[in-house]
Amino acid sequence: MKLPVYKSTVCTYANQMIEGTSIADKFEYGVVDNNWYFGFLDRYEIRTGNQRPLEPTRAKWCTSENMQKHYEVLADALVEAKLAVRNPDFDESDPDSCMIHITKPGRVLSFDETRLTMDCTDSSKSKQERTVKPDKDDDGEVLVNKGGGVASGVGGSTADGDSLAPLFIFGGADSYKAEWTQGAPRSTVIQEDTGRGVPATFYANKKGGMTHALALQYFKNNIATMFPDLSPENPIAVICDGHGSHLSCQLLTYCREVGIIIVLRPPHTTNISQGEDVINFGTFKPLFRTAKANRLLEKLNTGSKKLFLDMGDLMPCTTAAWEEAFSKEENRKAWAKIGVNPFTRCVYWELRGKEEVAKARVKKVEGVNLEVLTFGFKGKEPMSKAVAKQKEQSAAESLVRKREAAEKVELQRVAKLE
């Protein structure tokens, strides 16, 4: 279920189990204590750790069954499009065995969108973004930019590692200044006429995000133009999430006409199945945040009258971080991480492994009884050191209480004689 379980939860449940039984009498106040709790964790080799928030919808969809189906659908689509071939030696039970071999990785694509903001007021707990404190009295307060506008960046790659020409969407208005686009990141695909990477494209709207019309424009200007030989007989495959802007009638019609095959990922699984989320944007975000801090510091040091960041600072803060995040090395790493190139289906295997561990854990907990909960293992099975120490401590405390009681009785007897 992936529901949080706290120390108080475990102790409350244990107390409900022992309430009204002779076992409760063995504890000083009739309830379990810290020694029992940590002994319980030790006996069952249970560990504690920081929580990782997971939306219920993601928990519902991120299953090995759903990912297995996704890989099967994707494999069928790529083979049918003659972009891949079946592996005759494929072993369904071998995690290292590939279902298919992608023969034209340069024609298999993926893309996604991420939010960009010049605001830096949100505190970060990322290890890469921790500040150095000169002494213990330093509270970690630092100068950051507030506001400055929002935008979106659309990036992606081919399965052989080349990055797509990015699209940047400025928010707040239906237009943007040409100076905002200077020095923007480029694709790793080199143009023959210029000797430089394919340039980024730009757009602006109120929300600074993807729309139906803009998605169609992105497919035409940023994807199709990279494949001059594109046709229904020589197609490409685009793997993406099911965002509404990717599914308009106009876009689907266009893709069918020119030879673009769209394969959707399972809903709410992009955190594990989409290379941009798994690798690229994870690399980009900390670099982008650091670049914004350095940009603001540069303005402070040079005595600039403009001591804030706005859309004019977006590209200077974005370019180096974006090109590193979408380098060939990072792109190839992303495709391997989601189990598509090579086609290891590793996400399916990871989820399956976690599900098997969860089932084993449930069976383990179902075998717990009162005696095991309180005193450790039954029969000849050895108790853990924590449990043995607890029993030894309890015995010593019991002996002290008996001696105190005996001394009290003796004092009362002597008092009566006097």
N, C-alpha and C positions, 0 to 999 in steps of 0.2 A: 504493500500500500504506500510505502514511502512517507508515512506520517511521522512527525517528530516524536521521539520518546525521550523524556527527561528523567532525571534522577527522582524527582518527586512522583512521576508517573509510576516508575518501577516500585518505589517504596510503598506508595498507596495501594497498588495492586497486591503486593506481598502482604501488607497489613490486613487487607480484606480477606486474604486466603487463610491467615493464621488466627483471625479474630474468633474468640470463643473456643480455641483449642488449647491443648496443653503446651503447644509450642510457644504460644504467646507468653506464657509464664516464664519462659527461659530468658526473655529479654527484660531488662531492668524496668522499663515502663510499659511493657506489653506490646511494644512496637519495634520494628527493625531499626537499626542504627547505621551510621556510616561504615562501620567495620563490616557489617553484613553486606551492604551495598557493594563496596569495592571487592569484597570476597566473591560475591555473586558474579561480577564482571570477570574476575580472574578465573573462576571455575569454568566458565563457558567461553573464555577467550574472546570476550566482547570488548570492543574499543569504543571510545567516545571521540568526537571530533566536531569541527565547525559545521554549521548547517549550510547547505547549498540550496537556495530557493528553487523550487520546481513547480511551475504552474500545473494545475490538475489536467489541463488539456494536453500538455506535453507528456505528462505521465501516462495518459490514456493512449496516446499515439506512438510514443517511443517504445515500441515492442519489437522483439526479434521477428515475430510473425509479419508485422507490417513492413519491416525493412527487407525481409526475405522476398516478399511480393514485389517490392519496389525494384530490387535487383533483377528479378525475373522479367519484369516489364521492360526495364531499361535494356537488358541483354537482348530481348526479342526485338526491340526497336532498332538497336544498333546493328544487329545481324541482318535484319530485313533491309536496312538502308545501305548495306554493304560497307559499313564503317567498322565492322568487327566480324570475327569468325568464331565458331564454337571451338572449344578446347576438347579434342577427342579423348584426352587423358584426365578430364575433369573428375575429381573425387569429391562428391557432396559432403563427405564426412571429414575432409581435410581442410583446416582453416587457411592453409597456404596455397591451396589449389584454386586456380582461376577458372571461372565458368566460361569466360570468353577472352579472346585477345583482341584488343582494339588495334586495328590495322591502319586507321587513319585518325590518330589522336588530334591532329591539327584541325579536324572538322567536327570535333566534339567540344561543346562550349558550356560554360556556366556563368551566371552573373547574379549580382544582388545589389541592393541599395543600402546605404548607411547614412545616418543623420550626422551632420556637421554643425557645430555651434562654436562661436567665438567666446562664449561664456565659459568661465573656469571656476565658478563659485561652488560647484558641487565638490564636496570633500572626497578624496580617493584613498582607499585602503590598499591599493595595488602596491606590491613590494617594489616595483620599478619606479614608483612615484613617491616614495617616502623621502622626506627632507632630513638633512643632517642637522642635529641640534647641538650647539656649542656647549651647553650645560643643561643640568636637570631642570633649571627654572624656565628654559625656553619652552613655550607652549605650542610651538609648531605653526604659529600664525605667519602666513606669507601673503605677499601682494599678488592678486590675481585680477584678471579682466572680468567685468560684469557686463552682460548683454553683448551687443555687437552684431546681432543678426544670426540667422540660421540658414542652412542650405542642406542639400543632399548630394552624395557622391555615388554614382553607379559604376561598379567595377566588376571585372570578371576575367576569365582566362580560358585558354584551350587546354585540352588534356595533355598536350605535349609541352606546356609551360609558358606559352606566350600570353601576355596580357592583352585584354581588349582596350581599345581607346576609351578612356573614361568619359562619363557625362556628368557635369556638375549643374545642379538646379538651384539657383539663388531664390531665397524666399523673401516675402514682404512686399513684393510688387510684381508687375508683369513685364518689367524690363530690368536690364543690368548695364553697368558701365563697362566699356571695352577694357578699361585699365584693370578691372577685377580679374580678367582672364590671363593677364601676362604671366609667363613662366609656368603655366600649368603642366602637370605631369602628362607623359605620353605613353603610348603603347610600346611594348618591346619589339613589335613588328616594324621593321625598317622599310621606309618608302624608297623605291629605287630612284625617283627623281630628286629627292631632297637629301637622302642619306640619313634622315632622322626618323624617329618613331612616329607612328600615326598620331596626329594631335587630338586633344580632347575636344568635346563639343559642349555647348552651354545653352542654358535655357533659364527662364525665370517665371515663377508664378507666386500667388499669395502664400501658399503653404510650403513652398520649397520642396515639393515631393513629386513622385511619379504619378502620372495620370494616364487614362486610356490613350489619348492622343499622343502624349509624350512617349509612351512605351512603343507605339508604332514608329514614331520618329527615331527612337533609339535602335530599333531593329533595322531600319532602313539605313541610317547614317553611320552607326557604330559597329554593326554586325555584318550586314549584307555586303557593304563596300569592301570588307576584308577578303571577300571570296568572289572575284570577278567571273569565275567559272560556275557559280552557283546556279543550279537548275533542279527541277524535280527528278531528273535522271542522275544528278550528281549533288545530292543534298548535304546539308549539315544538320547536326542535332544540337539542340539547346536544352539544357537541364536547368530548371528553375523552380521556384516555389509557386504556389497557387494564388498569389496576390491578384486581386480583381483586375488590375491594370494589365496583367499578362494574358487575360482571357477574353478580351473584347472580340466581338464578331469581326471587326475590321482587321485586327491583328491576325486572328486565326486564318482569315481568308487570304491575307497577304502572304502568310507563311506557306500556305498550301500552294499558292500560285508560283512562288519563287523557289520552293524546295527546302524550307526550314521545318524540321520535325521538332515539336516541343514535347518534352517528357517532364511531367511534374513530379516533384518530390512529395512524399506523404505529408499531410497537414501537420503543422506544429512539430516538425522534426528537424528544422533547419539548424538547430543548435548541435546536431550530431551528423547530419547528412549533407550539409552545404559547406563546401570548402571555404567560401568567403567568410562565413561565420566561424568556422573551426580554426582557420589559420590566418587568412589575409587581414581581416578587420581586427583580429586579436593582436596582430603585429602592428597594425597601423595606429590604433587608438592611443597607446602610451607614447608613441613617437610624436603624434600630432599634439598631444597635451604638452609634452616637453617643448615642442617647437613654439607653441603659443606663449609659454612662460618665457622662453628666450627672446621672443619677439618683443614682448612687453618690457623686459629688462633692457633690451637694446634701446628702446625709446627713452627709457628713464636715464640711461647712461649718456645718451647723446643730447639730452636736454630738449627733446622734441616737445612741441606744444600740444601734440596729439597723444596724450597719455592713456590711450585706450585702443582696443582692437575692433575693427569692423570688417565688412566684406572685402575691403581693399587689402586686408592682411590675410585673407583666406588662402590664396595660392602660395604666398611665401611660406606659410605654415604647413601647407598640405603637400607640396610637390615631393620633397625628399622622402617624407614619411610614406607617401603613397607608392612611389616608385620602389622603395625598399620592400614594402608589404606585398606588392604585386610583381616582384622580381621573378625570374624564371625559377630560381631555387625555391622560393616560397610557394609559387603556383604548383610546382610538381609535388611539393610536400603536401599541399592541400588536397590534390587529387588522390594521392596515396592514402591520406588520412581518412578519407571517406570511402575507401575501398573500391574506387572506380578504375583508376589506372595506376598500378595494375588492378585487375578486377578481382580482388581478394574477398570482397563483401565483408570487410573487417568490422564494420559497424554492426552487422547482423551477428557476428560471432561474439562481439563485446557484449551486446545486449543479452544474447543467449546465456553467456557465462554469468552475467549478473543475475539473471532470472533463476538459474540453477542454484546459485549461492543463496538467493532469497528463499527458495523452496526448502533447501537444506536447513536454513536457519529456522524456518517455521517448524519443521519436524523436530529440530533440536529443542525448541522452546516448548513444544507440545509434550515432550518427555519429562518436563520438570515436575517434581512433586514436592510436598512440604518438607520432607526430610532432606532432600537434596538442596532445596532453597535455603534451608537454615543451617545445616551442618556439613554440607559437602557431599562427597560421593559415598554410596552405600557399599557394603561388602568389602572386598579386598582392594578395590580401586583406591589409589592414593588421593588424599586430600591435598589441595594446593597449600602453599606456604601461608597465604593470607588466612585461609580457613583454620589451619592448624594453630596459627598465632592467635586467632580470635577465640578458639576453644580454650587455649592455654590461659589467655587473659580472663575469660569468663570463669574458669575454674578458680583462678587466683582471687578474683573479686568475690566469688561465692564463699571461699574459705575465710576471707576477711570479714564478710557479713556474719558468718556463723560464729566467728570468734567474738565479734562485737556483741552479738546477741547473748552469747554465753557469759561474757563479762557483765552485761546489764543484769542478767538473771542473778549472778553471784552478788552484785552490789545490792540488789533488792533484798536478797536473803540476809546479807550482813546487816542491812538497815533494820530489818524486822527484829533481829536478835538483840540489837542495841536498844 
